Amino acid sequence: MSLLIILDRNSYDGSDVAWNALRLAQKAASSGFQVRMFLINDGVDLGREGVKPPEGFFDLGEMLKETMRMGVEVKACRTCLHRCGVHKGKPYMENVKTATMGELVEWIKTSAKIVTF
């Protein structure tokens, strides 16, 4: 069974949305799902290297890396990266691939389940 998780929220926006998306991805991957995650809108911020979490928050960057080590494929919207300014001199995680809206459509077509955060 395949699961696509679409994350469009900023990592540290004061909520647990990104944390819960990563928790779901990890649990699904460890339960035998083929999991893919697409970062879109402010969600592309999750893939930046070296982001220090605010006091009291989980380190979502490390959590994303662990999620990818579990076999979860992660792509980030190229247009959103440019719009959010993430591409300008800020290191991005090497295992997060940039992608187009067309690639997201292909993932949607081939996913049994889709969850958005």
Buried (B, 14 or more C-beta within 10 A) or exposed (E): EBBBBBBBBBBBEEEEBBBEBBBBBBEBBEEEBBBBBBBBBBBBBBBBEEBEBEEEBBEBBEBBBBBBEBEBBBBBBBBBBEEBEBBEEBEBBEEBBBBEEEBBEEBEEEBEEBBEB
